Amino acid sequence: MAIIVDLDVQLAKRGLSVGEFADAVGITPANIAVLKNGRAKAVRFTTLDAICRTLDCQPGDVLRWVPDEGTDGPR
């Protein structure tokens, strides 16, 4: 199972830099990079709320699930 973080897409749509976005959300650019690169193990709801507020989007616009290769998804 893989959770994909589509922050790059959302930032590009809005013309926001990582620095501007990090300032608006209230987390460091390094933590934005961890999210964007798929290395995050968890996201706090307060952070997800700030991301969605800043981008004026839904969580599903930022996060998506992709099944592992060779599986059809949850059973």
Secondary structure, DSSP 8 states (H G I E B T S, - for coil): -EEEE-HHHHHHHHT--HHHHHHHHTS-HHHHHHHHTT--S---HHHHHHHHHHHT--HHHHEEEE--TT--S--
